[in-house]
Amino acid sequence: MSYTTDVEARLRTEAAEVIGRYPSGHERSALLPLLHLVQSEDGYVSADGIALCAELLGLTRAEVSAVATFYTQYKRHPTGEYLVGVCTNALCAVMGGDEIWEAVAEHVGVGSDETSESGRITLERIECNAACDYAPVVMVNWEFFDNQTPDSAVALVDDIEAGRPLHPTRGADVVAPFTAVEHVLAGFPDGHADEGPSAGENSLLGLRIAEANDWHAPVALPEAAPTEDAPAAGAAPTEGEDK
């Protein structure tokens, strides 16, 4: 491994804390947060990071790589200080996501999964991020910027390049750099989780209407106990019964 002694020691200490959160015999379940941990150091899942995860969890490098390449949150090459994702899935696209993507990509001068010359911005087209009530949405280091337009998205990337603070619509007060956010995703809180609203009014509108009309979800009836005439669901047929 090419980590410096200090960096490797810190990673191993934090990795031990992550692994210790899982029951004995299930240590390999810590792989997902450990991948975020090494990504918080390298800005992507590096070969050194894969080797460290494999060693700590008793896995092969191929097994670790298979997981790291399956999930899109794990990056295969260095990521900029700010990962800017433009949703172009169905609803966001209909609401202008494609136009936002074209404007931002042209303005930054890179395509999807590419990084600006300054190293501050990596762009990517992203799939649905469950914020359809605020479409079209742009995300920066997994923080929401709702109801975007081509002009507002271009202004957003200009703020990034200029080093100005970024204030998302919901969530943390200020967007942290990519590696700092990855450290949080590895399971090490930064103390900003309770900043800002976690759900906006659009998301809560259905709840407000239900409360105003005293609507409630149906109550599930208790399951009847099986009888000889009505055996439990899924029970094997008895002799002479139709199968």
C-alpha positions in Angstrom: 0.0 0.0 0.0 1.2 3.5 -0.7 -0.6 5.3 2.1 1.7 7.2 4.4 2.2 5.7 7.8 0.0 8.3 9.5 -2.8 8.0 7.0 -2.8 4.3 7.1 -2.8 4.2 10.9 -5.8 6.7 11.0 -7.7 4.7 8.4 -7.1 1.4 10.3 -8.3 3.0 13.6 -11.5 4.4 12.0 -12.1 1.2 10.1 -11.8 -0.8 13.4 -14.5 1.5 14.8 -16.8 0.8 11.8 -16.2 -2.9 11.9 -16.9 -3.0 15.6 -20.5 -1.8 15.0 -21.3 -5.2 13.5 -21.9 -8.5 15.3 -19.1 -11.0 15.5 -19.1 -13.2 12.4 -20.8 -10.5 10.3 -17.8 -8.2 9.9 -18.0 -8.2 6.1 -21.2 -6.2 6.4 -19.0 -3.3 7.1 -17.8 -3.2 3.5 -20.1 -0.4 2.4 -19.1 2.1 5.0 -15.5 1.1 4.7 -15.7 2.0 1.0 -17.0 5.4 1.9 -14.1 5.7 4.4 -11.4 5.1 1.8 -13.2 7.3 -0.6 -13.1 10.1 2.0 -9.3 9.8 1.9 -8.6 9.3 -1.8 -11.7 11.0 -3.4 -12.5 7.7 -5.1 -12.2 4.0 -4.4 -8.5 3.5 -5.1 -6.5 0.3 -5.5 -5.0 1.0 -2.1 -8.5 1.4 -0.6 -9.7 -1.8 -2.2 -6.6 -3.7 -0.8 -7.2 -2.2 2.7 -10.9 -3.2 2.8 -10.1 -6.7 1.5 -7.4 -7.2 4.2 -9.5 -5.9 7.1 -12.6 -7.9 6.2 -10.9 -11.1 5.0 -12.2 -10.7 1.4 -10.5 -10.9 -1.9 -9.8 -7.8 -3.9 -12.2 -9.1 -6.6 -15.0 -9.3 -4.1 -14.4 -5.8 -2.9 -14.1 -4.5 -6.4 -17.4 -6.2 -7.4 -19.2 -4.2 -4.7 -17.4 -1.0 -5.4 -18.3 -1.1 -9.1 -21.9 -2.0 -8.5 -23.0 1.1 -6.6 -22.7 4.5 -8.4 -21.9 6.4 -5.2 -18.5 4.7 -5.3 -16.2 6.4 -7.8 -13.6 4.7 -9.9 -11.3 7.6 -10.5 -10.6 10.9 -8.6 -13.7 13.1 -8.0 -13.6 16.9 -7.8 -14.1 18.8 -4.6 -17.8 19.1 -5.5 -19.8 16.4 -7.3 -22.6 18.1 -9.2 -25.4 15.7 -10.3 -28.1 16.8 -12.7 -31.2 14.6 -12.6 -32.4 13.8 -16.1 -34.8 11.0 -15.2 -38.4 11.1 -16.3 -40.0 13.8 -14.3 -36.9 16.0 -14.0 -36.4 15.7 -17.7 -39.9 16.7 -18.5 -39.5 19.7 -16.2 -36.3 20.9 -17.8 -33.6 18.6 -16.5 -32.2 17.9 -20.0 -31.9 21.7 -20.7 -30.2 22.2 -17.3 -27.7 19.4 -18.1 -26.8 20.9 -21.5 -26.4 24.3 -20.1 -24.2 23.2 -17.2 -22.1 20.7 -19.2 -21.4 23.4 -21.9 -20.6 26.0 -19.2 -18.2 23.8 -17.3 -16.8 22.3 -20.5 -17.0 18.6 -19.4 -19.3 15.7 -19.9 -20.8 13.2 -17.5 -18.3 11.6 -15.1 -15.7 14.1 -16.0 -13.9 16.7 -13.9 -13.3 20.4 -14.7 -9.8 21.6 -15.3 -9.7 23.3 -11.9 -10.5 20.0 -10.2 -13.3 21.6 -8.3 -16.3 20.1 -10.2 -17.1 16.6 -11.3 -20.3 16.5 -13.4 -22.6 13.5 -13.7 -26.1 12.8 -15.0 -28.0 11.1 -12.2 -31.0 8.9 -11.9 -34.0 9.7 -9.6 -33.0 11.0 -6.2 -36.5 10.8 -4.8 -37.1 14.5 -5.0 -39.7 14.5 -7.8 -41.9 17.0 -5.9 -39.1 19.6 -6.4 -38.2 18.7 -10.0 -36.0 19.6 -11.7 -33.3 18.9 -9.1 -29.5 19.3 -9.0 -27.5 17.7 -6.2 -24.1 18.8 -5.0 -22.3 16.3 -2.8 -25.7 14.6 -2.2 -27.3 17.9 -1.0 -30.5 19.1 -2.7 -30.9 22.2 -4.9 -34.5 22.2 -5.8 -36.6 23.7 -8.6 -33.6 24.5 -10.7 -33.4 26.3 -14.1 -30.5 26.4 -16.6 -29.6 29.9 -15.3 -29.7 29.0 -11.6 -27.7 25.8 -12.2 -25.0 27.7 -14.1 -24.9 30.3 -11.3 -24.4 27.3 -8.9 -21.4 26.0 -10.6 -20.0 29.5 -10.9 -20.3 29.8 -7.1 -18.4 26.5 -6.8 -15.5 27.7 -9.0 -15.4 31.0 -7.2 -15.2 29.3 -3.8 -18.4 30.8 -2.5 -20.4 28.9 0.2 -23.2 26.7 -1.2 -26.5 26.7 0.7 -28.7 23.8 -0.3 -32.5 24.0 -0.3 -32.7 21.3 2.4 -30.3 19.6 4.8 -27.0 21.0 5.9 -26.6 24.8 6.0 -23.5 24.7 3.8 -22.4 22.0 1.4 -19.2 20.3 2.6 -16.5 19.1 0.2 -16.9 15.6 -1.3 -14.3 13.9 0.9 -15.8 15.4 4.1 -19.3 14.2 3.1 -17.9 10.7 2.4 -16.4 10.6 5.9 -20.0 11.3 7.2 -21.3 8.5 5.0 -18.7 6.2 6.5 -20.4 6.7 9.8 -18.6 9.7 11.4 -21.1 12.5 12.1 -19.9 16.1 11.5 -22.5 17.7 13.7 -24.5 19.3 10.9 -27.2 16.6 10.4 -29.9 18.7 12.1 -29.3 21.9 10.2 -32.0 23.2 7.9 -35.3 21.5 7.0 -35.1 17.8 6.1 -38.5 17.9 4.4 -40.0 20.8 2.5 -43.6 21.9 2.2 -44.1 20.2 -1.1 -43.2 16.8 0.5 -45.5 17.4 3.4 -48.5 18.7 1.5 -50.2 15.3 1.3 -49.8 14.9 5.1 -51.3 18.4 5.7 -54.3 17.6 3.5 -54.9 14.2 5.3 -54.7 15.9 8.7 -57.1 18.7 7.6 -59.6 16.1 6.4 -59.0 13.6 9.3 -57.9 11.0 6.8 -56.2 7.9 8.2 -54.5 4.9 6.7 -56.6 1.7 6.9 -56.0 -0.4 10.0 -54.9 -3.9 9.2 -57.2 -6.6 10.6 -55.6 -9.2 12.8 -54.9 -12.5 10.9 -57.4 -15.2 11.8 -56.0 -18.2 13.5 -55.9 -21.3 11.2 -58.6 -23.9 11.7 -59.0 -27.4 10.3 -61.3 -26.0 7.6 -59.0 -23.1 6.8 -55.4 -24.0 7.3 -52.7 -21.3 7.5 -51.7 -19.6 4.2 -48.9 -21.5 2.5 -49.5 -24.7 4.5 -48.9 -27.9 2.6 -52.0 -29.7 1.4 -53.1 -32.7 3.4 -53.6 -36.2 1.9 -56.5 -36.3 -0.5 -56.5 -32.5 -0.9 -56.1 -30.9 -4.4 -52.5 -29.6 -4.8 
